[in-house]
């Protein structure tokens, strides 16, 4: 198994062993190598069980990417009994069994607010794009159809829209603030009402959809939120409604969404996440009323740098016996915005 041995940590002590279970850019990888003895799964070229079994020393911490090939479940934890800390590099933790980690005394951290602003920006941009048909309009120009067919079809304005947000956590709250500036009316669904906001609260997603022109999915993925947007919710949103998803693909019943778009049950969608990534339903590819992006809502050069610093800070806090910067506990994840595959 390939591994990267770092220079000695300060004070001449051997660097702590760290399982790296995500691909990193060169700067991120180098920063980890300077501080830890990095056991790099993707550099090893081995199947995960063999990689874990061949670890030359017992790692106490792991860095894990959401939505990837590694799930921190019972089998994984059995294979690495020395593990005492898991740092996820996204806000979503649906790939980590929080209850099992808590039972075994394994601390868990996520990316906290590192990606929140970028994800919120992307959600608003994608919503504008689908309302104004920007992607289809660009294809119209590139194909030389403007001089042949004249004016393009009218889009719809954002101002004044009633926007229902599922999950008013870090990301959802920033989306709401941005859309308020456009003159939108904000409604939301969360585990419980937020005393700090004046937006209209709906305990039921179906009712939220029925009172919204736009439905934005910004919640975590768990048992309660899987397919939280289903056939009935889409019908309640209505033929003029728009769906935006920057949470997780499985927050929406994708088959029902495709059907609703084909049959005109709703007007359009902006999707950054999908149920079986990187596979995207073929029917969506030809729809001019759908904006598609490859799970990139949080991908900016600034957020990459911030993520590197934040991840290292969580790891150094753990190895120093200090509290994690952004700990995650089993009972606090139901409607945390779940981004992303980081």
N, C-alpha and C positions, 0 to 999 in steps of 0.2 A: 504494500500500500504506500502510495506517495504521501509524504507529509512535508511540511515546511518548518524547519527548526529555526527559531529566532535567536537573536542575540540575548545575552543574559539580561534579566530584568535588573532594575536598580538595586544596588546593594549586593550584587553578585549572586542573587538567588536564581535558581532555575526558573524559566518562565512557566506559567500555568498552562496546562493542556486545555485546548479549546477545540471542540467539534465545530467545523464550519460546514453548514448544510445548505448553502446557497451560493450562487455565483456572484462574484464581486468584481467591480472594476479594479484596475491596477492600484489606484490610490487607496481604496478601501482595503484591499488585500494587504498592501504594504503596511498600512497603519496597524492592522491586526498582527502582522508578523513581527513588528517592532516591539510588541508588548506581550505576546502569547506564543506558545508552541502550538501552531495551527495544524490541526488534522483535517485536511481538505477533502471532503467526500468527492466533489466533482473532479478534482485533479487526480483522484485515485483510479478512476475508471473501473471500479469494482461495484458489484451489487451491494446494496446497503447492508444486508446481514453480514456479508464477508468483510466489508469495510469496518463495521463495528466490532466484529470478532477479532480482527487483526490489529486493533488500536494498540500501539506500543506502550501506552501508559493510560491510566484511567482518567478520562476527562471529567471535570466537575462542572463545566458550563458548555452550552451549545448555542450557536446562532442559527436560527431556522427561518426559512422563507415561507410565507403563506402561499397556499395554493400550489405548492410544488410537489415533489415526489415523496417528501418526508412528512409523516404525520407523527406527532408526539403522543402516542397512545400507549396502552399497556404493553404491547409487544416491544415497542421501541424502548420504553423505560426498563423493561426486563433485560434488554440487551445491553443497556448502559447503566448498571446499578450505581455507579459512582456519581452519576449526574445529580447536581443540586441546583442548577439554574438553567433556565431556557429563556433566551432573549429573541423574541420575534421581531422581524424588521418591518412589520406593518402594524396598523392599528387593529386589524382583524385577528382573532385568535381561534377561529373555527378549526384550525389544523392542530390545536393543542387541547388535550383532555385536561382541563383545568382541575376537575374534581380529583382525577387520579394523581396529578402533580401535587395537589394539596395533601392528599393522603400520604404521599411518600416524602413530603417535606421538600419538594422541588419548587423553588421560587420561579415566577414567570414575570417577564416584563415585555412591554410592546413599545411601539414607536411614539406613543403619546400623541402630542400635537404637531410632530415634525411635518407631517404631510397635509395637515388640515386645510391650510390656506390654498395650497395647490389643487387639492381635490375640489374645494369649493369653487375655485376659479374655473376649473374644467367643467363642472356641472353647469354653471351659468353659461359658459361659452357654448357647450353642447346644446343647451336648451335654446339659446338664440339661433344656433345653426339649424336646428330642426324646425323651429317656428318660421324662420326666414328662408328655409330651403337652400342654404348656402352651398352645401355639397353638391346637390343636384344642379344648382345654378352654375357652379364652376364647370361641371361636366358639359353643360349646355354651351358655355363659351368655348371650351377647349375643343369641342366637336364641330365648331364652326356653324352652329345652328342659329346664333343670334341674327346674322344678316339674312338668313333664310326664313326664319319663323317669326322674327320680330320680338316684341316684349315677352318676358318670361312670366310664368304664373305668379300671382300675388301670394305673399306669405302672410303671416299673422304677427301682430305686435306683441311685445312682452309686457309692456306697461298695463297695469290694471288686472292682470291675470290672477286668478285665485290659485295659489300654489300650496299643495299639501305635501309636507315633508314627513317621511317615515323615518324616525330616528333623529331626535334633536340633540345629538351629542356634539362633540367638537366640530365635526364637519358640517352636520346639519345646521347648527347654529350659525356658522359662517355663511352658509348658503342663504339662510333666511335674511341675514343682514345685507348681503349683496342684493338680493331680490327686492328687499324693502326700498332700496335706493332707486329701483326701476318703477316704483309705485305699485308693486304687487301686494296682494292680500295674502298673508301667511297663515296657514292652518298646519297643525302637526299631530302626529301620533307618537307616543312614547310609552314607556312602562308606567309612567305616572305624570301628572301635570307638572310643569316647571314654574315655580313661583316667581322666577326671575324674569319671565317674559310675559307679554300681553297677547301673544298670538292665541288663536282659537284652538283649544285642545279637543281631540276626538279620541276616545278610548278604543274605538272600532275603526279599522282601516277601511272597511266597506263604506262606512258613513263619511269618512274623510274623503274618499274618492268621489262620492256623490256630490260633495260640496267643493270640488276642486276642478280647475281646468287643466292643471299640470300636477302629476304625481312624481315626486322625487324620492328615490329609494337611497337612503343613506344610513342604513342600520347594519348591525352585525349579522352574521349568519349563525343561527343556532336552531334548535328544535322548534322554537316558537316562531322564528322568522323565515324558515324555509317555505318557499312558495306563499309568502304572506300576500303577494300580489297574485291572485288566482283569477280564474274565469269570471267569478262574480264581481270581484273588485274592478276588473277591466270593464265589465259591462256597466258598473256604477259610474266609472269615469266618463264613459260616453263617447259618442262618435266624433266629438271635437277635442277629445282629451289627448294629452301627450304624457308619455312615461319617460323619465330619465333615471338610469340606474348607474350609480357609481359605488354601490355597496358590494355585493357579491352576486354572481350570476344566478345562483339558486334561490335568491330572495324572490325571484319571479318564476312562475311556471312558464318556462320558455316556450313549450309547445302551444300553450294557450295564448301566449303573447303573439307568436307567429300567426296563429289562426285569427286573432283579433285584428291584426294589421291587414291580413289578406282580405278579410270580410268587411273591413271598414267599421268594426266595432269601436275602435279608437282611431285617432287621426295620425299618430306618428310616435316615434320613439328615438331616444338618444341613448345608446348603450356602450358602456366602456367595459362591461364584464358579461361573461356568458357561463352557462351551466357546465359545459365540457371544453373549457379552454385548452388549447387554442382553436378548437373547432367552433365554427360559427354556422348556424343553420343556413343552408344554401338559399332558402327563400328570402332571407333578409338582404342578400347581396344585390339584388336587383330592385329593391324598393327605394324610390326617390324620397319617401317620407321618413326614412330611417337614417340616422347618423351613427356610424360605427367607428370605434377606436379600440386598439389592442391592449386594453388594461393599462393605460398610460396616464391616468388622471393625476398621478403623483410624480410623474417623471419630469423633473426639471434638474438642471445642474445644481441649483441652489439646494434643493431638497436632498439630492444625493450626498452633498457635502455635510448637510445638517444630520442626515441619517448616520453617516459614518461617525461623527462626533458623539451623537446621542447613544449609539450602540456601544461604543467603547466606554463611554461614561457609565453606562449600566453595568458593563462587565467589570470595570475597575472598582465600582462600588461593591459589587458582589465579592470579588476576590479580596477586598480590603475589609470585609465584614461590616460594610455600611449598608443602609437601606437603599434599595433600588430606586432609580429616579421615577420610573413609571411602572409600578407593580400592577399586576392584573390578578383579580381574585374571582373565584367561581360565581359569586352572586352579583357581579357588577358588569356583566357584559351583554345583557339582553338587547339593548338598543344603542350600544356604542357603535358609531359609524365604522364599518368594516372595510378599510382600505389598508392594505392591498396586497398584491403579489410582490411584496418587497422583501 
